[in-house]
Amino acid sequence: MKIDAWWALIDEARAVAGVRADDRNPPDDPLPAALTDVLARLSPEKIANFAVRHIEVRRSAYQWPVWGAAYLVEGGCSDDGFMDFRDGLILLGRDVFTRTLRDPDTLADLPVVASMADDDGWIGYESLSCLIKDAYHTATGETESLEVGIERFMQDVALPDEPTGECWDFDDDQETRRRLPRLAALFLM
């Protein structure tokens, strides 16, 4: 699946979710169900291709500066939390995702991130992989063939041991203010 087609599916689900597409916090968040429905209408092969592309896109955000932003806006961020954060970035759409990879401080422009400073809103999502499996199950009645296909793909993929980019002590407020000044203005007192 070409990357433009992949992001078009995310955009289609975002359009269905409408104005509530950016906040994963409400209990009746419409975006996961919308994306599941969009994917379930695809052939099993295309859903599997979507799953593989998801791994690649999420891996592209495996960067220290992005993790630093996640740590700041979420008040801490474990390995699993960072995976959820990256899946949430994906659900925010291609423009936000690519802008964030270039400059994580641009997250300060998002109303949902600003609301997170007041302990309201959330952009993470646990787990896009499960949503993809749900869509595959809806389309095929099973998920084993999807899991086998992903395992086969992963055998040929070397996942990085560490995020890319320069790391810093995320608990060092002065360094965080230097690297993420706009986000720090929202989240550091």
Order of alpha helices (4+ residues) and beta strands (2+ residues): alpha-alpha-alpha-alpha-alpha-alpha-alpha-alpha-alpha-alpha-alpha
